[in-house]
C-alpha cells in the first residue's frame, strides 16, 4: 500500500481496493476483535458514534448518549471506553 501511495495513477486505480483489503485483513487478524466489537452491525457504540456525528453542533451529554442506546450511564461509559479506548467525554472533545 505504501508503494501505491507514491504513484498518483496507482493510487487512483488501486487505492480504494487496497484500503479495503487492508481493513479486511485487520478485521480478520488477531487484533480484529476490538474493531469488530466496537463497530459491529447493530452495536450500541457504533450507533452512538453515528448519532454524535449527526449532532456535532449540538450539546450532547453522556446521559443523552446512554439513553439513545437504552443503557445506564455507568454501563454505557464502561462499554464505550472498552470499545474506543476513550471515555465518552474524551471522544466528544476529540470530535
N, C-alpha and C positions, 0 to 999 in steps of 0.2 A: 504494500500500500504506500509506503514511503517513497518508493521509486516512482510510482504513478504520479505522486504529487509534484514531482519535478518537471513533468511534461503537461502543459495545458491541454493538449489534444488527448493524451491518455486519461487525464483527469475527467475531461468532458465525456469521454466514451465509457471508461471503466469505473470511474469514481463511485457512483451510487451502488453499483453491483458489488464492488469490493467492500464498501462500507457495510452493506447488508450481510455479506459473507462474514466479515469480522464480528458484527453483532451476533450473528447466529453462533459462531464459534465460542464467543464469550458466554452466551446463554447456555450452551450445551456443555461447557467446560466445568472444571472443579469449582470455580467461583460463581457459576451461573445461578446458584440457589438464591443468592441475595437479590439480584435484579429481578429474577422470576417472582420471588416473594413480594418484592416492592411494587412491581408493575404488571403482575399477572391479571388475566381477564377477571373483571368483577372485584378486583382488590380495592378495599376501602381507602388505602393510602393513595393509590393511583387516582381514584375518584376525587380525593381531596386535592391533590396537586392539580388536576384538571379544573376543579372548582376555583382554586386560588388563581389559576392562570386567566380565568374569565372575570375575576373580581379584583384585579391588581390595583385599581384606582379607588377601591372601597376599603374602609376599615373592616377587617375580619379578625375576630377573636378566636382563641383556642376553643372556647365553648361553641362558637358558631361552626367551626370545622368538625368538632366531635359530634355535634347534633346532626350535621349534614350526612354523616355515615352511621348514625344511630349507635354511638359509643359513649361511654362515660369519659369524662375529661382525663382521668388517670389512665385508663386503658388506651385511649387514643394517643396520649402523649407517649406512652411506652412503645406502642406498635409503630408510631411514626418514627421515633428515634431508631428503633430496630431496623426499619426498612430504609431509612435515608441517612443514618448516622448523624443527623441534625435534629435538634428539638424543633417543634413546630414554629416557635418564635424565631429561632435562628434561620430556618428555611424561609420564612416570610421576609425577614430582613435581607436575606441574600437576593431575593427577587427584586 
